Amino acid sequence: MKAGFELEHGRLVASNDPEATVLVYVSPDEDERRQVVKSEEMDAFDIDSALDPDEVSRAELTSDRLSLIWKRPNSTSCDEELQLDVSSLGLFLRQDRLLVILNDGPIPFSAREFQGVESAPDVLLRFLLHTVRQYLSHLKVIKQLSRDLESKVSASMENRYLLQMFALSESLVYCLNAIEANGAALVKLRGLADRIGLLRQHTEALDDLILENQQCARQARIYTDVLAGLMDARGTIVNNNMNVLLKNLTLINIIFLPLNLIASIGGMSEYSMMTRGIHWLVSYAALSLGMVVLGWATWWILVRALDGDARRKRAGV
């Protein structure tokens, strides 16, 4: 899919002009690829690099064209797995015209960052700023999802939420790698500023962008370290919850053992014969009360014994 945009009064508006200031190709087919290679005098390798999700971010200056491979975040999935996908795109600046090639879109040119643009370099820098802020917003979402998972893991006895946290941690690693790769590309772009004819306001905006990307990378690194460092502790919490459940089930089983033994030995018919001189309401009420007292006494003895054993172990440690 191909889309063109022109600059009007500080905004980007759609245009059908094949020589528009900004051209966007989303998942170009073979015909569109040949058209780009012919009209823009590009190499097919540049197009393949822009569409390769594993391509490393970089900035290159060849003849009169700036080629920038850039990483941007995709939507966060919140269904079965929680993950942040990262995709690549290509930004090609030549003679105050910007060509964008990406796998999926569209690019939100109506966002706040694109207000007041006056040239193709403005659009390029505003798009890079928009991407950095996208990363920041995704990091906030991931932080909130991590907190929600923490509360679920604390009461969970299965691995489902723990596996989601593993997926979230893996996504954060890829996210951090993409942000740092973008940072290296920004530094390279800053070094090429004079050669590609960036104005003073562009270089100042680029310096601010580098600083904001560094802050974003630092925040992503903190989230990654915290999530990875506490993963073992959360796994221990799940195991502890399971152990507590097994302990309670064992206590219930032991409590019912003497009750089952008494009921099995006597049986209802034998008990009725032994208490034939007593009204059945009284005899069975006494039996029920005795069973309750015996069960409670068994539970009390077991709990005291387990607590005493735990205290002795702590004292020994």
N, C-alpha and C positions, 0 to 999 in steps of 0.2 A: 504494500500500500504506500502511495506517495502523497505527501501533503506539502503545500508551500505557504509561507508566511511573509508578510511585508511589515515594515515598521511605519506606524502612523500615530503621531501624537504620543509617543512614548509607550505605545502598546503594539503587540503582535496581532495582526489580523490575517485571516485566511486569504490566500491568493492562488489563482490558477496560472500565474506567470511561470513558465519553465525556468526563468532566470531569477526567481524570487530570492530575496535576501537570505531566507532560511528555508532549506529543503529538508524534509524528514522522510526517510524510507523505513517503514516498519515491516520486518520479515520480507525483504525484497525477493521476488521470484527471479527466474533466469533472465527474462526479458528486461526487468528493471536493473538487474546487475549489469547486463551488457550496456544498457543506457547510461548508467553511472560511469562505467569504465570509459565509455566513448566521450560523453559530454564533459565529465569532470577530469578527464585525463588521469584516472587513478589506476592503481594496480589491483587485480582481483585479490591479491593477498591482503590488502588493507580491508577489503569488505569482509573477507573470511575472518580476519582478526577481530573486527567489530562485532561479529555475530557469534564468536566463540566464547561460551560462558567461562571457560578456564583461562582465557587470555589474561596476561598480567598487565596491569595499568602502566602506561608509559606515554611519554611525549616526545615526538620526533619532528624535526624540521627538514623537509626535503624540497629543494628548489624554492618555490614560492608558496608552499602549503604547509600548514601546521597540522599534524596528525596526532590526535589524543585518544588513547584507549582508556576508558573510564569505567569504574565499577559503581553500580548503584543498587540499592536494596529493592527487593520485590516485596509483595504483600506478605504479612505474617499469617501463617496457617494456625488455626486454633481448633481443629477438629480432633483427629486422633493423635496427631503429633504437633508439637509446637516447634516451629523452625523458621528461620529467616533465610530466605534464598537471596543470592547475589548474582546479578547478571552483568554482562559487559555490553558496552556500546561504543560507537566510534563518533568522534567529533572532529570535523575537518574544516579548518578555517583557511580561506583563500580569497584575497582581494576583496575584503569586506563582505564575503558571502560565507555562510555557515552551512555545512552539510552534516546531517545527523543520520546515522544508520544504527538501528537497534532491532532486537528480536521481538519485543513486545512494547506496547505503548497504550495510549498516546502520552506525549510529554505535556505536562500541565503548564502550558504557557500562560494560562490565566492566573497562576499563583501570584502571591504577593511579591515574591522576589523578582518577577519579570516586569514590574511596573516602572516606568521611566527609562526604558531601554532606548538607546539612540543609535546603536551600531551593532554589527555582528559580533565584535569582541565583547560588547556589553552582554549580549544574549549568552555567549559562551560562559562568561564569568558568573552570570546570574544562575545559569543552569548548574554549574558546579556548586554554587552556594546552596541552591535548592536541594541538591543531592546530600550535601553534608547535613543539612537540617532534617532531611528525611531519615538519615542514620540516627540522629539524636532522638527523633520522635519514636523510632522503632526501639531504641534502647530503653526509653521510658516504658513502652508497652512490655518489653521483655522483663524489665524489673518488676512490674506489677504482676505479670504472669508467674514469675519466680516466687513472689510472696504468696500468691494464691496456692501454688503447688506446695510450698512449705507447710501451710496449714493443713493441707490434705495429707501430706506425707506423715505428719505428726500423729494422725489418727488412722493411718492406713495400715493394713496387714497384707497388702499385695504389692507387686512390683510395677503396676501400671503407671502410677504417678512418678515413680522413680525413673522409669524408662523415659517418660516425657521430659524429666529434668536432664537426663543424659542427652536427649535430642536438642534441648534448648542450649545446653552447654556447648555441644558441637556446633550449633548455628552461630553462637557467639564467637567461637574461634574463627570461623570463616568470615564473619562480619569484621572482626578485628584485623584479620589479614587484608581484607579489601580496603578498609580505611587507611591502614598503613601504606598499602600499595598506592592508593590515591594520593597520599601525602608525598610519596617519592615523586610521583608524576607532577604534582604541583610545584615542588622544588625545582624540578627540571624545567617546567614551564616558566618559572620566575627567572631562571637563567637565560631563557630564550626571549625574554620580554623585549629587549632592544632590537633583536634581529627580526622579530615579527611585527614591529612597529606599534607596540602597545603604548598608549599615552600615560601621562603621570597618574591620572585618576584610576587607570586600569591597573597599574603596578601597585598602587596603594590598596585597591580592592583585592588584588591578588595576595598581598602581604596579610591582610585581615583574614582572607580565606584560608591561608596556610595556618594561621594561628587558631582559627576556629576548628579546622580539621585536626590539629594536634590535640586540642581539648577534647574533641569527640573520641579520638583514639585513646586518650588517657582514661576517659570514662568507660569505654568498652573494655579496656584492659582490666580496670578495677572490677567490673561486673564479672568478667571471665575468671579472674583469680578467685573472687569470693565464691562463685558458683562451683568452680572445680574444687576448691579447698574444703567446702562443706559437703561435698557429695558423699564421702565415706561416712561422715557423721549421720547423714540422712538415711543411708543404707543401714547403719546400726540402729537407728530409731525404728525402722520397719521391722528388723529382726527382734528388737526388744518388744515391740507390740505383739508380735507373734508368740514370743516366749511367755508374755503375760497372759495371753489368751489360753495357751496350752496349760499354764499353771492353774488358771481358774477352772478349766475343764477337768483337769486331774483332781482338783479339790472336790468338785461336784461328784465325780465318779467315786472317789474314796468315801465321801459322805453317804452315798447311797448304797455302798457295799454292805454295811451292817444292817441297814433297813431291809434290803433285799434278802439277806440271810435270814433274818427273823421271820419275814413274811413267807419265805420258802419253806422253812422248817415247820412252822406252825400250820400255815395254810388257813384259809378262812373256815373250812368245815371243822377242823380240830379246835380252832379258837372258839367257835360257836358252841362246841360240845363242852369245852372247859369252862365257859361262862354261861352255861345254860340256866343257872340260878339267878343271873343278873339280867336286867332288861337290856336288850340289844343296843338301845340308844346310849345307855351308860357305858356298856362294855366297849363299844366301838369308838365312842368319844374318848375313853381312857386310852385305847390303843392308838388313836390318832395323836393324842397329846403326848403319849410316850415316844412315838416315832419322831415327832417334832423336837422334843427335848433331847433325844438321842442324836438326831442329826445336828442340832445346834451345838451340843457338847463335842461331837466329833469335829465339827468345823472350828470351834474355839481352840481345841487342843492342837489341831494341825496348824492353824495360823500362828499360835504362840510358838510352836516348835520351829516353824519356818522363820519367823521373825528373830527368834533367839539364835538360830544358825546364821542368819544374815549379820546380826550384830557381832557374833564371834569372829566371822570372817573379816568384817571391817576392823575390829580390834586387832586382829592378827596382822592385817596390812599396815 
